[in-house]
Amino acid sequence: MKQIPILKRETLTYHQIAKTIDHSLLRPELTESDVMAGCALAQLYEVASVCVKPCHVALAARLLQGTDVAVGTVIGFPHGAHTTATKVFEATEALANGAVELDMVLNIGALRSGDALYVRNDIRAVVAAAQDRAIVKVILENAYLTDEQKVLACQLIEHAGADFVKTSTGFAPSGATIADLKLMRASVGPHMQVKAAGGVRTLDALLDVIDVGVTRVGATATATILDEFRQRRLQRET
């Protein structure tokens, strides 16, 4: 199994911290020009990926071809209520258009209803569609779940073969919390990774989630975060 990076704030390099960021381009009002500017920013700051809406995958893949910025998109977004067949189609089309990372929303209502088998099989179908060609991150949307449901969701995601558990879409009443991230990290095995999304808008907030084992963060304040990191590093060196 792939080794999960161990990140420590005291020794973080610019490259390491930049590669924790998935630059989010998911707001509904974004135009094609906005997406193009976002991809240019992602390339300039050398982040891990852009996460774009499905309609923009082909555009992002063309703009970022030849760079080390991955193209990701969302599946079953933002409520997870699409049928499994629809999620599989979305995943298949996204892969064909150039996506190599898929952030899918689990079926929140099914999880809250206690239908664990449906939730696991729904995730497993998208993982199978990815066929080792894409990383699959599964969004819990913790704002709507009890702690017991969060733990169960993490276990189902791991059993389904996904790569990451992720806190939220950024469109629910609340996003990532340290308590939730600690719970999620403790609820999956060491080969699974944890992504924080929703509310990580400052360098300190990013460092705080790294401290609890997060290896990816969804962010819109990418430039602000990474500019602050560079500024602090310069201050230490002078």
C-alpha positions in Angstrom: 0.0 0.0 0.0 1.1 3.6 -0.7 2.8 5.3 2.2 0.8 8.1 3.6 3.0 11.3 4.0 3.7 12.2 7.6 3.7 16.0 7.8 5.0 18.0 10.8 4.5 21.8 10.9 8.0 22.4 12.2 9.7 21.0 9.1 7.2 21.7 6.4 8.6 22.9 3.1 6.7 25.0 0.7 6.3 22.1 -1.7 4.9 19.9 1.1 2.3 22.4 2.2 1.3 23.4 -1.3 0.7 19.7 -2.1 -1.8 19.4 0.7 -4.1 21.9 -1.1 -6.9 21.0 -3.5 -7.8 24.4 -5.0 -11.6 24.5 -5.0 -13.4 25.9 -8.0 -16.9 24.7 -7.2 -19.0 27.9 -6.4 -22.1 27.9 -8.6 -21.5 31.3 -10.0 -18.0 30.7 -11.4 -17.6 31.5 -15.1 -15.3 29.8 -17.6 -12.9 32.7 -17.2 -13.0 32.2 -13.4 -12.0 28.6 -13.8 -9.2 29.5 -16.2 -7.9 32.0 -13.7 -8.2 29.4 -10.9 -6.2 26.8 -12.9 -3.5 29.4 -13.6 -3.3 30.2 -9.9 -3.1 26.5 -9.0 -0.3 26.0 -11.5 1.5 29.2 -10.2 1.3 28.0 -6.6 2.1 24.4 -7.5 -0.8 22.9 -5.4 -1.9 19.3 -5.4 -5.0 19.7 -7.6 -7.9 21.8 -8.7 -11.3 20.5 -7.9 -13.7 21.7 -10.6 -17.3 21.1 -11.5 -17.9 18.2 -13.9 -18.6 20.6 -16.8 -15.1 22.1 -16.4 -13.1 18.9 -16.2 -12.0 18.9 -19.9 -11.1 22.6 -19.8 -9.0 22.1 -16.6 -7.3 19.0 -18.0 -6.3 20.9 -21.2 -5.1 23.9 -19.2 -3.0 21.8 -16.7 -1.7 19.3 -19.2 2.0 18.8 -18.6 2.0 20.3 -15.1 2.1 18.4 -11.8 -1.3 19.8 -10.7 -3.9 17.1 -10.9 -7.5 17.6 -12.1 -10.2 16.5 -9.7 -14.0 16.8 -9.8 -17.1 16.0 -7.7 -19.5 13.1 -8.0 -23.0 13.1 -6.6 -22.5 16.7 -5.5 -23.5 18.3 -3.2 -26.1 16.1 -1.5 -25.0 12.5 -2.4 -28.6 11.7 -3.5 -27.9 10.7 -7.1 -28.5 7.1 -7.9 -25.5 4.8 -7.9 -25.8 4.4 -11.7 -25.7 8.2 -12.1 -22.6 8.4 -9.9 -20.9 5.7 -11.9 -21.7 7.5 -15.1 -20.4 10.8 -13.7 -17.2 9.1 -12.6 -16.7 7.4 -16.0 -17.3 10.6 -17.9 -15.0 12.6 -15.6 -12.2 10.0 -16.2 -12.7 10.2 -19.9 -12.4 14.0 -19.7 -9.2 13.9 -17.8 -10.0 13.8 -14.1 -7.6 11.8 -11.9 -9.2 12.6 -8.5 -12.9 12.1 -7.7 -14.5 13.6 -4.6 -17.9 11.8 -4.2 -20.6 12.5 -1.7 -22.0 9.4 0.1 -25.7 9.0 0.3 -26.4 11.1 3.4 -30.1 10.1 3.7 -29.3 6.4 3.3 -26.6 6.6 6.0 -29.0 8.4 8.4 -31.6 5.8 7.6 -29.3 3.0 8.7 -28.9 1.4 5.3 -25.2 0.7 5.6 -25.1 -1.8 2.8 -26.5 0.7 0.3 -24.0 3.3 1.3 -21.0 0.9 1.1 -22.1 -0.5 -2.3 -22.8 3.0 -3.7 -19.2 4.0 -2.8 -17.8 0.7 -4.0 -19.4 1.2 -7.4 -17.6 4.5 -7.9 -14.3 3.0 -6.7 -14.7 0.2 -9.2 -15.4 2.8 -12.0 -12.2 4.6 -11.1 -10.3 1.3 -11.8 -7.1 2.5 -10.1 -7.1 5.4 -12.6 -8.2 8.0 -10.0 -8.1 8.7 -6.3 -11.5 8.5 -4.7 -12.3 10.7 -1.8 -15.6 10.3 -0.1 -17.4 13.2 1.6 -19.4 12.5 4.8 -21.0 15.9 5.2 -20.5 15.8 8.9 -22.9 18.7 9.6 -25.8 16.3 9.2 -24.3 13.3 11.1 -24.0 12.1 14.7 -20.5 10.9 15.9 -21.7 7.3 15.6 -22.8 7.9 12.0 -19.4 9.5 11.2 -17.6 6.5 12.6 -19.8 4.1 10.6 -19.4 6.2 7.5 -15.6 6.1 7.8 -15.7 2.3 8.2 -17.9 1.8 5.2 -15.7 4.1 3.1 -12.6 2.1 4.0 -14.4 -1.2 3.4 -15.5 0.1 0.0 -11.9 0.6 -1.1 -11.8 4.4 -1.3 -8.6 6.4 -0.6 -9.8 9.3 1.6 -12.5 10.2 4.0 -13.5 13.9 3.7 -15.4 16.1 6.1 -17.7 18.2 4.0 -18.7 19.8 0.7 -18.4 23.3 1.9 -22.1 23.9 1.1 -23.6 22.6 4.5 -24.1 24.7 7.6 -20.7 23.8 9.0 -17.4 22.4 7.6 -14.2 20.8 9.0 -13.7 20.8 12.8 -10.7 19.5 14.7 -12.9 17.2 16.7 -14.4 15.6 13.6 -11.0 15.3 12.0 -9.6 13.5 15.1 -12.6 11.2 15.1 -12.2 10.4 11.4 -8.5 9.8 11.7 -9.1 7.4 14.5 -11.9 5.6 12.6 -9.8 4.4 9.6 -6.7 2.4 9.2 -3.2 3.9 8.6 -3.4 3.5 4.8 -6.5 5.8 4.6 -6.0 9.5 4.2 -8.2 12.4 5.6 -9.2 15.5 3.8 -10.5 18.7 5.5 -12.9 20.9 3.6 -15.0 23.8 4.6 -13.6 26.7 6.6 -9.9 26.2 6.2 -9.1 29.8 5.1 -5.8 30.7 6.9 -2.3 29.2 7.2 -2.9 28.6 11.0 -6.1 26.7 10.3 -4.2 24.6 7.7 -1.4 23.9 10.1 -3.9 22.9 12.8 -5.6 20.3 10.6 -2.2 18.9 9.5 -1.3 18.4 13.2 -4.2 16.0 13.6 -3.3 13.9 10.5 -4.9 15.6 7.6 -3.0 15.3 4.3 -5.3 17.2 1.9 -7.4 20.4 2.4 -10.0 21.9 0.1 -9.3 25.6 -0.1 -10.4 28.7 -1.9 -8.0 31.0 0.0 -5.0 29.2 -1.6 -3.0 32.3 -2.4 -3.6 33.9 1.0 -2.5 30.7 2.8 0.7 30.1 0.7 1.7 33.7 0.6 1.6 33.8 4.4 3.7 30.6 4.5 6.3 32.2 2.3 6.3 35.4 4.4 6.8 33.6 7.6 9.6 31.5 6.2 11.4 34.7 5.0 11.0 36.2 8.5 12.6 33.1 10.1 15.5 33.3 7.7 16.2 37.0 8.3 
